[in-house]
């Protein structure tokens, strides 16, 4: 598919989503659905005001894309109803700042609660997996069109149900896209994950999921190696969208710390020379390259590498 075809397909999907979303908004219609005297636009203004202590009128107009005259009339009604106060800036009397009164904050809080109830009703028929898929898809749409959140929530945790399968899928998709590796690699990852799921000692073997803003973006595994007192680091992965947060280093250091606490004396790993970003992480963590060997795997000519860290 060409770049132009990609754009045309995206345009079609965005327009179709807009039609579906518009119908859904109709199902959550203001004011009938929320039992409120405020229109959808008025509710949006109250919501934005509730997120700030006080704000410039121009800022509200710009953020919500409202005409100056429309916003002015709306704020006038809010003022008459005792929902807001308006004050002129001391250094520029031409401009106003707005803040909600106690009555205004109460009205905004009630609107917010009723809106949450309406959306909850809409989602009640969806199962847990569908809810997680929807949440991740919406985050992806927002990040793609507006950029990532200013502050991202990051944590490492044990895999949730279904996420061992995500490790397999993510490895297969990423390595095929970035390095052209075929399905043999995904099959290898599937065997490693299946072996871990079927039989592992949680005191000596662990797997971690890196989560960014509520969605899985990376993984790493620590398992027993055939050599005595030796652990093996496996399946280090980081989604390209999550690069730049230091998550790769954090995953590796978490694996190292676990191996030390579990009583291992060495931590080893096997990788390939083309994985330059991963090799930099291993070097920073103190691993040393101890052997290299050319091989043909996953449809590519590669150079396998053995790395070792004394714990």
Secondary structure by P-SEA (a helix, b strand, c coil): ccaaaaaaaaaaaaaaaaaaaaaaaaaacccccccccccaaaaaaaaaaaacccccaaaaaaaacccaaaaaaaaaaaaaacccccccccccccbbbbbbcaaaaaaaaaaaaaaaaaaaaaaccccaaaaaaaaaaaaaaaaaacccccbbbbbccccccaaaaaaaaaaaaaaaaaccccaaaaaaaaaaaaaaaacccccccbbbbbbcccccccbbbbbbcccccbbbbccccccccccccaaaaaaaaaaaaaaaaacccbbbbcccccaaaaaaaaaaacccccbbbbbbccccbbbbbbbbbcc
